Amino acid sequence: MTDWLPVTDKFTGLEIGRLPAAGAEEVDAAVGRAQAAFRSWSTTPAHRRSAILSRAAALIEERRERFTETIAREAGKAWKHAANEVGRSVETFTFASEEAKRLHGETVPMDASVFGDNRIGFYLRAPLGVVSAITPFNFPLNLVAHKVAPALAAGNTVVLKPAEETPLTAVLMADCLRDAGLPEGALELVYGDGPVTGEALVRHPGPAKVSFTGSPPVGTHILQHAGLKRVTLELGNNSGTIVEPDANLAAAVPRCVMSAFANAGQVCISLQRLYVHEAIAVAFLEQFLRETRALKIGNPLDRDCDVGPMVSDEAAERAGQWIAEAVAEGATMLEGGRREGRLVWPTVLTNTRPEMKVMCREAFAPLVSVVIYSDFDDALRMLGDSPYGLQAGIYTQDLRKAFRAVAALDVGGVLVNDTSIFRVDHMPYGGNRMSGIGREGVRFAVEEMTNLKFVCFNLA
Ligand code: NAD
């Protein structure tokens, strides 16, 4: 008998779809179909792979409204942010269609070695085989695109397990690829919970790689159980941004508000720790709180909604508990703290300490702690004092300070005159330490989804 995975509208709680849940047997069958499809897909000419990805991008664009609504419903993401995600995924597929034509190696000057006389060497890039893709709920289209599109561009086939909360968007994306001409088996979808479906996929010996985006504990577990496979892990962060006195506040404040609260703070590079210099703290906070109060909280389908519901009751309850705990331990709540079911009002804390959960763990909720500092080096030290290392921001007009931050921070990306949240889809993106292993951003994902194959001719 088929087990079903129900999918709900995160604002109303009503069921909006159901998909068959896959156990180990179904996962095995999906891997088998992807392995069978690899033979012909990996030898499909690059121009044809590129054309299919480009057509898929056009179809996503054409079906923009349907995608936006599905993301808004199943992820609870405010309409304008859902629409933005759709636009970005069109770019991700377009970049992938371009990368499909750039899979090349280079020659190696063999006679640089005293043992290399009379030899010609070069290397090629070859696809790995089947790539397992496991994705989180918070960007149900673009983070799926970041795995599927580069994998296909490079000639791999894919078995995708989308997040159990948000699989419907992935189904729409797979439809676009099929309608664009992707052959059967090149992309297989399996649905279900992590510990059952995800686990079976990770432990399956067939795929050559696991590409995972999600939480650090699950990422660590995957690394321990994937076996001898390539593994890319895109994990969490407690992201921070410094605002120096010479910052352009008119630009910085609205950007910080959006960075803290978009998608109800459920973004891996969401602004959680905000370090503001004391010389501008009063002016900054006054504008920051005013703009936070003006945010519209509610139904993500409303075109002017800013902050929709969190993904689950448990996530909203946990956010409430962390805020209450911080306040009980001495933090001051300047705004927010209200909760109705899965809706959590944007919350601004100050007088927080580094050891509080809202500071040292990934909150993944619409809350931000504002820390007022007097010395730039102190601010840099506090920002860098984290086990995570995904992205960090700094607002300053002083190039020397910007470069000091670039040198000091052990993170995957430093954004100058922006917050930690900035991302476009062709830049290298990924974290250090607890934020993960490897990089995405289409070209960089392609590199991690191919093997170098060296060739040498002995001319003697
Ligand atoms: P999660 O780790 O709970 O789930 C992610 C995926 O892993 C889901 O598909 C889930 O079913 C699957 N999974 C769970 N247990 C598994 C197991 N034992 N074996 C295999 N798969 C398993 O994460 P989430 O709550 O969906 O997403 C939030 C997390 O994702 C946050 O930590 C966030 O920072 C992170 N994230 C990181 C990035 C990035 O690019 N670095 C982007 C978005 C989200």
Boltz pocket constraint, residues with backbone or C-beta under 6 A from the ligand:
constraints:
  - pocket:
      binder: B
      contacts: [[A, 134], [A, 135], [A, 136], [A, 137], [A, 138], [A, 139], [A, 143], [A, 161], [A, 162], [A, 163], [A, 164], [A, 192], [A, 193], [A, 194], [A, 195], [A, 197], [A, 198], [A, 199], [A, 202], [A, 213], [A, 214], [A, 215], [A, 216], [A, 218], [A, 219], [A, 221], [A, 222], [A, 234], [A, 235], [A, 236], [A, 237], [A, 267], [A, 268], [A, 269], [A, 362], [A, 364], [A, 390], [A, 430], [A, 431], [A, 435], [A, 436]]
      max_distance: 6.0
